[in-house]
Amino acid sequence: MYSLVRPILFSLPPEAAHKVAFAGLRLAQPLLPLAAPWLRLKHPSLERELLGLKFPNPIGLAAGMDKEAELARAWPLLGFGFMELGTLTPKPQPGNPRPRIFRFPSHQALVNRMGFNNGGVQAAALRLKALKLSGRWPLAPVGVSIGKNKLTPNEDAAGDYLACVAALQGLADYLAVNISSPNTPGLRELQQPKALKALLRQVCKAAGRTPVLVKLAPDMPARALALSADLALAAGCKGLILTNTTISRAGLPEALGVEGGLSGRPLFATSTKLLAGLAKRLNGKAALIASGGVFTAQDAQAKLDEGADLVQVYTGFIYQGPGMAKSICHGLLKKSSAGK
């Protein structure tokens, strides 16, 4: 079905296509429980326990897709084992000027410079609270990515992250601290050791029992990445998300001069190599969520084999559509059965 719809969506500008797709999912959401048996795959060998949570399968939706927490109930019904909503900021902000998403279909890639466009954490928290109070909470863990507003100077960034933590109390199964997007000026400076340590100590303390993870950039040297990981765990973080989008254009010369973060197939090798190195260093001391260039079960299995506990998708979902999570899970089951 998506193979018929995709040409129509891809004939639209990327952001317009996103709005059309979300409008369709929003309309279809009440019917998704009826279609769920055909859209998701349940099997005991796919289940995971991590961070004190139970995941129906290891394939999750990465942050950036559902920025406003509008479709939290839909993602598990589309086969995802967890979701990461956001990135949310304390105050609403429009993000960067358009156009700010660029497709490169021949390379299965995207470049985006969205800039944390969202309606603010309070509006999203109200949506999540309404779900919880109505008894319609999603059937899979709900992670929420948090960030700072563009106009907030880095020396005041902790206040923004703490405001998000406070607004989301009891409404997130885990929190992901986004300090690695390349689309907010100066944000990646928060990955520097002194700033990182101070920020994460405050966030972890405020989060209480809610697990805190930090999302790191793929453009850091391996030694700097390892130091950031060590500091994050020492500050109280329970895991890492590897990786965010890249400012590199290796493997995608067509994107030279296009400002923003690159995601999709060209990011796969770099993000997987960084994951492997960090997994060996940490040796099970922290939860590792892998993100970057996952399109197939083989891609997901490669991330799991290199030490990931869970895997996220973003660009792959845009290119492959609603059946992606089930397809990957089916492939993982086949690989698991073949290996026995």
C-alpha positions in Angstrom: 0.0 0.0 0.0 2.7 2.5 1.0 4.5 1.8 -2.4 1.4 3.4 -4.0 1.2 6.3 -1.6 4.9 7.2 -1.4 5.2 8.7 -4.9 2.3 11.1 -4.0 3.9 12.1 -0.7 7.4 12.4 -2.3 5.9 14.7 -5.0 5.2 17.2 -2.1 7.8 19.2 -0.3 9.1 17.1 2.6 7.5 19.1 5.4 4.2 19.2 3.6 4.3 15.5 3.0 5.0 15.0 6.8 1.8 17.0 7.6 -0.3 15.1 5.1 1.0 11.7 6.4 0.3 12.8 10.0 -3.2 14.0 9.2 -3.8 10.6 7.6 -2.5 8.7 10.7 -4.5 11.0 13.0 -7.7 10.1 11.1 -6.8 6.4 11.0 -5.8 6.2 14.7 -9.2 5.1 16.0 -9.1 2.2 13.4 -5.5 1.1 14.1 -6.4 -1.3 16.9 -8.4 -3.3 14.3 -5.5 -3.3 11.9 -2.8 -3.9 14.5 -2.7 -7.7 14.1 -1.5 -7.1 10.5 0.8 -4.2 11.4 2.7 -5.6 14.3 4.5 -8.8 15.2 4.4 -10.2 18.7 6.8 -12.9 19.9 8.5 -13.7 23.2 11.9 -13.7 21.6 11.5 -10.1 20.5 10.7 -8.8 24.0 13.3 -6.9 25.9 13.7 -5.7 29.5 15.7 -2.6 30.0 15.7 0.5 32.3 13.2 -1.3 34.4 10.8 -1.3 31.4 9.3 -4.0 29.2 9.7 -3.5 25.5 7.5 -5.6 23.1 10.3 -5.6 20.6 13.7 -3.7 20.2 12.6 -1.5 17.3 11.7 2.1 18.3 10.7 5.3 16.6 13.5 8.0 17.0 12.9 11.5 18.2 12.1 14.0 15.5 9.2 12.2 13.9 6.4 12.9 16.5 7.7 16.2 17.8 4.4 17.3 19.5 3.5 13.9 21.0 0.4 13.8 18.9 0.3 10.1 17.9 1.7 8.3 20.9 -1.0 5.7 20.8 -0.4 5.0 17.2 3.2 4.0 17.2 2.9 0.7 19.1 -0.1 -0.2 16.9 2.2 0.3 13.9 4.6 -2.3 15.3 7.1 -0.2 17.2 8.4 -1.6 20.5 8.9 1.9 21.9 8.9 5.6 20.8 10.8 8.7 21.6 8.7 11.8 21.3 9.9 15.4 20.8 12.4 17.1 21.0 10.5 19.4 23.3 11.6 22.8 24.6 10.2 24.8 27.5 8.8 27.6 25.3 7.1 27.1 21.9 9.4 28.0 19.0 9.0 27.9 15.2 12.3 26.4 14.4 14.6 27.5 11.5 13.3 29.1 8.3 12.0 26.9 5.5 12.9 24.9 3.5 14.5 22.8 6.2 14.2 19.2 5.1 15.9 17.8 2.0 15.5 14.3 0.5 18.2 12.4 -1.3 16.3 9.2 -2.4 19.1 7.6 -4.4 21.1 7.6 -1.2 18.2 6.8 1.2 19.2 10.0 3.1 17.7 13.2 4.5 19.2 16.4 5.6 17.2 18.4 8.1 17.7 21.7 9.8 14.4 21.9 11.7 15.8 23.5 14.9 13.5 22.0 17.6 10.3 23.4 16.1 7.6 22.5 18.6 4.6 23.9 20.5 6.4 23.7 23.9 6.6 21.1 26.6 3.5 22.2 28.4 1.2 21.5 25.4 2.7 18.1 24.8 2.5 17.3 28.5 -1.2 18.0 28.4 -1.7 15.6 25.5 0.2 12.9 27.4 -1.7 13.6 30.6 -5.0 13.3 28.8 -4.0 9.8 27.5 -3.0 8.7 30.9 -6.1 9.9 32.6 -8.4 8.4 30.0 -6.7 5.0 30.3 -5.5 5.1 26.7 -1.8 5.1 27.5 0.4 3.5 24.7 1.1 -0.2 24.8 4.9 0.4 24.7 7.4 2.6 26.6 7.2 6.3 25.9 10.5 8.2 25.8 10.6 11.9 25.5 13.5 13.9 24.1 14.1 17.3 25.7 16.2 20.3 24.6 16.8 24.0 25.2 15.2 26.9 23.4 17.3 28.5 20.7 17.5 31.9 22.4 18.5 30.4 25.8 22.3 31.0 26.3 24.2 27.8 27.1 25.0 29.1 30.6 21.3 29.0 31.3 20.6 25.8 29.5 20.1 23.7 32.6 17.0 25.7 33.5 15.4 24.8 30.2 16.1 21.1 30.6 14.9 21.2 34.2 11.7 22.9 33.1 11.1 20.1 30.7 11.8 17.5 33.4 9.3 19.1 35.7 6.6 19.3 33.1 7.0 15.7 32.2 6.9 14.2 35.7 5.0 10.9 35.5 4.5 11.3 31.8 7.7 9.7 30.4 9.1 6.2 30.8 12.5 7.7 30.1 14.0 11.1 29.2 16.5 11.6 26.4 18.7 14.7 26.8 19.4 16.1 23.4 22.6 18.1 23.4 23.8 16.9 20.0 21.5 18.3 17.3 23.5 20.4 14.9 20.5 22.6 14.2 20.5 24.8 17.3 23.5 27.1 17.4 26.0 26.2 20.1 24.0 23.3 21.4 26.8 20.8 20.8 29.0 22.8 23.1 27.1 21.3 26.0 28.9 18.0 25.1 32.1 19.6 26.5 33.1 17.8 29.7 32.5 20.6 32.3 29.2 21.7 30.8 28.0 18.1 30.3 28.8 17.0 33.8 27.0 20.0 35.4 24.0 19.7 33.2 23.4 16.0 33.6 23.9 15.9 37.3 21.0 18.4 37.7 18.8 16.6 35.2 19.3 13.2 36.7 18.6 14.5 40.2 15.4 16.3 39.1 14.2 13.2 37.1 14.3 11.0 40.2 13.4 7.5 39.3 12.8 8.3 35.6 15.7 6.9 33.7 17.8 9.6 31.9 19.7 8.9 28.7 21.8 11.3 26.7 22.0 11.5 22.9 25.5 12.1 21.5 26.8 13.3 18.1 28.6 11.1 15.6 31.0 13.9 14.7 33.0 13.6 18.0 36.4 11.9 18.0 36.1 8.4 19.6 38.2 9.5 22.6 35.9 12.5 23.2 32.8 10.3 22.8 34.2 7.9 25.4 34.8 10.7 27.8 31.3 12.1 27.4 29.9 8.6 28.0 31.9 8.2 31.2 30.8 11.6 32.5 27.2 10.9 31.6 27.2 7.7 33.6 29.0 9.2 36.5 26.3 12.0 36.6 23.6 9.4 36.9 22.5 8.7 33.3 21.3 5.1 32.7 22.1 4.9 29.0 23.2 6.5 25.8 21.7 7.0 22.4 24.1 6.7 19.5 23.9 8.7 17.4 22.3 11.9 16.3 22.6 13.3 12.8 25.9 14.2 11.3 27.3 17.4 9.8 29.6 15.2 7.6 28.7 14.8 4.0 30.9 11.7 3.4 29.1 9.4 1.1 26.7 12.1 0.0 28.5 14.8 -2.1 25.2 15.9 -3.5 24.4 17.4 0.0 27.5 19.6 0.0 26.4 23.1 0.8 23.1 22.0 2.3 23.1 23.0 5.9 21.7 20.7 8.6 22.1 17.2 10.0 22.4 14.2 7.7 20.5 11.0 8.5 19.8 7.8 6.7 22.0 5.2 4.9 25.2 7.3 4.7 25.3 7.5 8.5 25.0 3.8 9.1 28.7 2.8 9.1 29.9 5.7 11.2 27.2 5.4 13.9 27.7 1.6 14.0 31.5 1.9 14.4 31.1 4.4 17.3 28.5 2.1 18.9 30.8 -0.9 18.7 33.7 0.9 20.3 31.6 2.3 23.1 29.8 -1.0 23.8 33.2 -2.7 24.3 34.3 0.1 26.6 31.1 0.1 28.8 30.7 -3.7 28.8 27.1 -3.6 29.8 27.3 -0.8 32.3 24.7 1.2 30.5 21.7 0.8 28.2 22.7 1.5 24.6 20.1 2.6 22.0 21.4 2.6 18.4 20.2 5.1 15.8 21.6 5.9 12.4 20.8 4.4 8.9 18.6 1.5 9.9 16.4 0.3 7.0 16.3 -3.5 7.2 16.4 -6.4 9.7 20.0 -6.9 8.6 20.8 -3.3 9.6 19.1 -3.7 13.0 20.8 -7.0 13.6 24.2 -5.4 12.9 23.5 -2.8 15.6 22.4 -5.4 18.1 25.4 -7.6 17.3 27.7 -4.6 18.0 26.2 -4.1 21.5 23.0 -2.2 21.1 20.1 -3.1 23.4 17.5 -1.3 21.3 17.4 0.2 17.9 15.7 3.4 16.6 14.5 4.3 13.1 13.7 7.7 11.5 14.7 8.2 7.9 14.0 4.5 7.1 10.4 5.0 8.3 10.0 7.9 5.9 11.3 5.9 3.0 9.6 2.6 3.8 6.4 3.5 5.6 4.1 2.0 8.2 5.0 -1.6 7.6 8.7 -1.1 8.5 8.7 -2.1 12.1 6.9 -5.3 11.5 9.2 -6.1 8.6 12.3 -5.6 10.7 10.9 -7.7 13.5 10.0 -10.5 11.1 13.5 -10.4 9.8 15.0 -10.5 13.3 12.8 -13.5 14.2 14.0 -15.4 11.0 17.6 -14.6 11.9 17.1 -15.8 15.4 15.5 -19.0 14.3 18.2 -19.6 11.8 20.8 -19.2 14.4 19.4 -21.9 16.7 
